Amino acid sequence: MRTLDLLVAVAAGAVISTSSFAANPRSFVATTGSDANNCQRASPCRSFAVAVANTDAGGEVVALDSGGYGGVTLNKSIALTAPGGVLAAVNGTITVSLANATDLVILDGLSIQNASAGIDVTATGRVELRNLRLRGNGTGINVDSAAGAVIRGSDVDIVGGYYGVYLNATNAGALNVVTFDRLRVDAAYLGIWVADRTELTVSDCVLSGRSTDSNDNYGALLNQATQAASTTVVTVRNCLVANWYVAFGSPLATGGSG
């Protein structure tokens, strides 16, 4: 139901019109949509950012057709999804900044490209990554969380950039728990960089580098150069690693362990 609120600013001699809508349990975006709409199925919005703002916590935003829907910051439980056959492109970063460890963000079927970081997890919570394509980002997936996060990825394809995946938990007592099934990283300088306070399990992966003669060009690099007394655990199962200057390396700082 649409309501219209009029604010009369007498001192400025102006009339400002703003519209507000009740939040939806499920919202929709489309290339023919408008961000002035209520984001319901019959009147979709144009961008993920506006659709997320009009969606209840725990709700879902669905892309109806192929097109670009812009970057967005997610600070509540929500799912961004694109059904099969729909190429929902994000030319920018999807930032996940959750307040609670029980919050859940789901990203499913999206194509994220041309950003400094395709996905940027900054705080805590749970993040599920499904059927994602990341192209031409500085870092494909960046997890630099203060309180530790739980990340589960399946069928994630990352091409290009400096880091394919960067994992770090900054605060003492924090821990990232990260699992990838069927991860592919291609043509990055560093396939997976695991920094502080992270447990990583990777299964059925392909890590293929740029094949340049560079000491930075690792398939998976375990690095604890910033935090003493920090432990990293990495488990790799059934993975193909090719075209790197060094496949796996572990330059540990004093006090770190891997």
C-alpha positions as CSV (number, residue, x, y, z in Angstrom):
1,M,0.0,0.0,0.0
2,R,1.5,3.4,-1.1
3,T,1.3,6.4,1.1
4,L,2.4,9.9,0.2
5,D,3.8,12.3,2.7
6,L,4.2,16.0,1.9
7,L,6.7,18.1,3.9
8,V,6.3,21.8,3.5
9,A,9.5,23.7,4.2
10,V,8.1,27.2,4.8
11,A,11.4,28.9,5.7
12,A,13.0,27.6,2.5
13,G,9.9,28.3,0.5
14,A,10.0,24.8,-0.9
15,V,7.7,21.8,-1.0
16,I,9.4,18.4,-0.9
17,S,7.6,15.3,-1.7
18,T,8.7,11.9,-0.4
19,S,7.0,8.5,-0.7
20,S,7.2,5.6,1.6
21,F,6.1,2.0,1.4
22,A,5.6,-0.8,3.7
23,A,8.5,-3.3,3.6
24,N,8.0,-6.4,1.5
25,P,8.9,-10.0,2.5
26,R,10.0,-10.4,-1.1
27,S,11.0,-7.6,-3.5
28,F,11.8,-7.5,-7.2
29,V,14.1,-5.7,-9.6
30,A,13.9,-5.4,-13.3
31,T,15.6,-3.4,-16.1
32,T,12.1,-1.9,-16.8
33,G,11.6,-1.1,-13.1
34,S,11.8,2.2,-11.3
35,D,13.3,3.1,-7.9
36,A,10.1,5.1,-7.3
37,N,8.1,1.9,-7.3
38,N,7.2,-0.2,-4.3
39,C,9.5,-3.1,-5.5
40,Q,6.6,-5.6,-5.6
41,R,6.2,-8.1,-8.5
42,A,3.9,-5.9,-10.5
43,S,5.9,-2.8,-10.0
44,P,9.6,-3.7,-9.6
45,C,12.4,-1.4,-8.6
46,R,15.5,-0.7,-10.8
47,S,18.4,-1.2,-8.3
48,F,19.3,-3.7,-5.6
49,A,20.0,-0.9,-3.2
50,V,16.4,0.5,-3.2
51,A,14.9,-3.0,-3.3
52,V,16.9,-4.0,-0.2
53,A,15.8,-0.9,1.6
54,N,12.2,-1.9,0.9
55,T,12.6,-5.5,2.0
56,D,12.0,-7.0,5.5
57,A,14.9,-8.5,7.4
58,G,15.0,-12.2,6.4
59,G,13.4,-11.4,3.1
60,E,14.5,-11.8,-0.5
61,V,15.2,-9.6,-3.6
62,V,14.7,-11.4,-6.9
63,A,16.1,-10.2,-10.3
64,L,13.4,-10.7,-13.0
65,D,15.5,-10.2,-16.1
66,S,19.1,-9.8,-17.2
67,G,20.8,-6.5,-16.6
68,G,22.9,-4.5,-14.2
69,Y,21.5,-3.7,-10.7
70,G,24.3,-1.8,-9.0
71,G,26.3,-2.3,-5.8
72,V,24.7,-2.5,-2.4
73,T,25.4,-2.7,1.3
74,L,23.7,-5.4,3.2
75,N,23.3,-4.8,7.0
76,K,20.5,-7.3,7.7
77,S,19.5,-10.9,6.9
78,I,18.5,-11.0,3.3
79,A,18.9,-13.0,0.0
80,L,19.8,-11.6,-3.4
81,T,18.9,-14.1,-6.1
82,A,18.7,-14.5,-9.8
83,P,16.8,-17.5,-11.2
84,G,18.3,-19.7,-13.9
85,G,18.7,-18.0,-17.2
86,V,18.8,-14.5,-15.7
87,L,22.2,-12.7,-15.7
88,A,21.9,-10.3,-12.8
89,A,25.1,-8.1,-13.0
90,V,26.5,-6.0,-10.3
91,N,29.0,-3.4,-11.5
92,G,30.3,-2.6,-8.0
93,T,30.8,-4.0,-4.6
94,I,28.3,-6.0,-2.5
95,T,29.3,-5.1,1.0
96,V,28.1,-7.4,3.8
97,S,28.2,-5.6,7.2
98,L,26.1,-7.5,9.7
99,A,25.7,-6.7,13.4
100,N,24.8,-10.2,14.7
101,A,26.6,-13.5,14.3
102,T,23.2,-15.2,13.6
103,D,22.4,-12.9,10.7
104,L,22.4,-14.6,7.3
105,V,23.0,-13.2,3.8
106,I,22.5,-15.3,0.7
107,L,23.9,-14.3,-2.7
108,D,22.7,-16.7,-5.4
109,G,23.2,-16.5,-9.2
110,L,24.8,-13.1,-9.5
111,S,27.6,-11.8,-11.7
112,I,29.8,-9.2,-9.9
113,Q,32.4,-7.3,-11.8
114,N,34.7,-4.2,-12.1
115,A,34.9,-3.4,-8.4
116,S,37.8,-3.0,-5.9
117,A,36.3,-5.9,-4.1
118,G,33.4,-8.0,-5.6
119,I,32.1,-9.1,-2.2
120,D,33.4,-7.4,0.9
121,V,32.5,-9.0,4.3
122,T,33.5,-6.5,7.0
123,A,31.9,-7.6,10.3
124,T,30.3,-10.8,11.4
125,G,27.4,-13.1,10.6
126,R,26.8,-15.9,8.1
127,V,27.2,-15.6,4.3
128,E,26.2,-18.2,1.7
129,L,27.6,-17.7,-1.8
130,R,26.0,-19.8,-4.5
131,N,26.5,-20.0,-8.2
132,L,28.4,-16.7,-8.4
133,R,30.6,-15.3,-11.2
134,L,33.2,-12.6,-10.3
135,R,35.1,-10.9,-13.1
136,G,37.7,-8.2,-13.2
137,N,37.6,-7.2,-9.5
138,G,40.7,-6.1,-7.5
139,T,39.8,-8.8,-5.0
140,G,37.1,-11.3,-5.8
141,I,36.0,-12.1,-2.3
142,N,37.4,-10.0,0.6
143,V,36.7,-11.2,4.2
144,D,38.3,-8.8,6.6
145,S,36.0,-9.2,9.5
146,A,36.3,-7.7,13.0
147,A,34.3,-10.3,14.9
148,G,34.7,-13.3,12.6
149,A,32.3,-14.6,10.0
150,V,31.0,-18.0,8.7
151,I,31.3,-18.2,4.9
152,R,30.0,-21.1,2.8
153,G,30.6,-21.0,-0.9
154,S,29.6,-23.4,-3.7
155,D,30.1,-23.1,-7.4
156,V,32.0,-19.8,-7.2
157,D,34.0,-18.7,-10.3
158,I,36.5,-15.9,-10.0
159,V,38.5,-14.6,-12.9
160,G,41.2,-11.9,-12.8
161,G,42.2,-9.5,-10.1
162,Y,45.1,-9.5,-7.6
163,Y,43.5,-11.7,-4.9
164,G,41.0,-14.3,-5.8
165,V,40.0,-14.7,-2.1
166,Y,41.4,-12.8,0.8
167,L,40.6,-14.0,4.4
168,N,41.4,-12.3,7.6
169,A,39.9,-11.8,11.1
170,T,41.3,-8.6,12.7
171,N,40.3,-8.8,16.4
172,A,41.7,-11.2,19.1
173,G,39.2,-13.9,19.8
174,A,37.6,-13.6,16.4
175,L,37.6,-16.6,13.9
176,N,36.6,-16.9,10.3
177,V,35.2,-20.3,9.4
178,V,35.2,-20.6,5.6
179,T,34.2,-23.5,3.3
180,F,34.3,-23.6,-0.5
181,D,33.0,-26.4,-2.7
182,R,33.7,-26.2,-6.4
183,L,35.7,-23.0,-6.3
184,R,37.5,-21.8,-9.4
185,V,40.1,-19.0,-9.4
186,D,41.6,-18.2,-12.7
187,A,44.2,-15.5,-13.8
188,A,44.7,-13.9,-10.4
189,Y,48.1,-13.0,-9.0
190,L,47.2,-14.6,-5.6
191,G,44.6,-17.3,-5.7
192,I,43.7,-17.6,-2.0
193,W,45.4,-15.5,0.7
194,V,44.7,-16.7,4.3
195,A,45.8,-14.2,6.9
196,D,44.9,-14.2,10.6
197,R,42.5,-16.3,12.6
198,T,40.9,-18.3,9.8
199,E,39.9,-21.9,9.3
200,L,39.5,-22.7,5.6
201,T,38.4,-25.8,3.9
202,V,38.4,-26.0,0.1
203,S,37.1,-29.0,-1.9
204,D,37.0,-29.8,-5.6
205,C,38.7,-26.5,-6.6
206,V,40.7,-25.3,-9.6
207,L,43.4,-22.6,-8.9
208,S,45.0,-21.4,-12.1
209,G,47.4,-18.5,-12.0
210,R,48.6,-15.9,-14.5
211,S,51.8,-17.9,-15.1
212,T,54.0,-14.9,-14.6
213,D,57.5,-15.1,-13.2
214,S,56.8,-13.3,-9.9
215,N,57.4,-14.2,-6.3
216,D,53.9,-12.9,-5.4
217,N,52.2,-15.3,-7.8
218,Y,51.1,-18.1,-5.4
219,G,48.2,-20.5,-5.8
220,A,47.4,-20.4,-2.0
221,L,49.5,-18.3,0.4
222,L,49.3,-18.7,4.1
223,N,50.3,-15.4,5.7
224,Q,50.3,-14.4,9.3
225,A,52.6,-11.4,9.2
226,T,50.4,-9.0,11.1
227,Q,49.3,-10.8,14.2
228,A,51.3,-12.8,16.8
229,A,49.7,-15.9,18.4
230,S,47.3,-16.2,15.6
231,T,46.5,-19.7,14.2
232,T,45.4,-20.5,10.6
233,V,44.1,-23.9,9.5
234,V,43.8,-24.8,5.9
235,T,42.4,-28.0,4.5
236,V,42.5,-28.7,0.7
237,R,40.8,-31.7,-0.9
238,N,40.8,-32.8,-4.5
239,C,42.0,-29.5,-6.0
240,L,43.9,-28.8,-9.2
241,V,46.6,-26.2,-8.9
242,A,48.4,-25.0,-12.0
243,N,50.3,-22.1,-13.6
244,W,51.7,-20.5,-10.5
245,Y,55.3,-19.4,-9.7
246,V,54.8,-21.2,-6.3
247,A,51.8,-23.4,-5.7
248,F,51.6,-23.1,-1.9
249,G,53.7,-20.9,0.4
250,S,53.6,-20.0,4.1
251,P,55.7,-17.0,5.1
252,L,54.8,-16.9,8.8
253,A,55.5,-14.0,11.2
254,T,57.0,-14.5,14.6
255,G,54.3,-15.9,16.9
256,G,52.0,-17.0,14.1
257,S,51.3,-20.6,13.2
258,G,49.7,-22.4,10.3
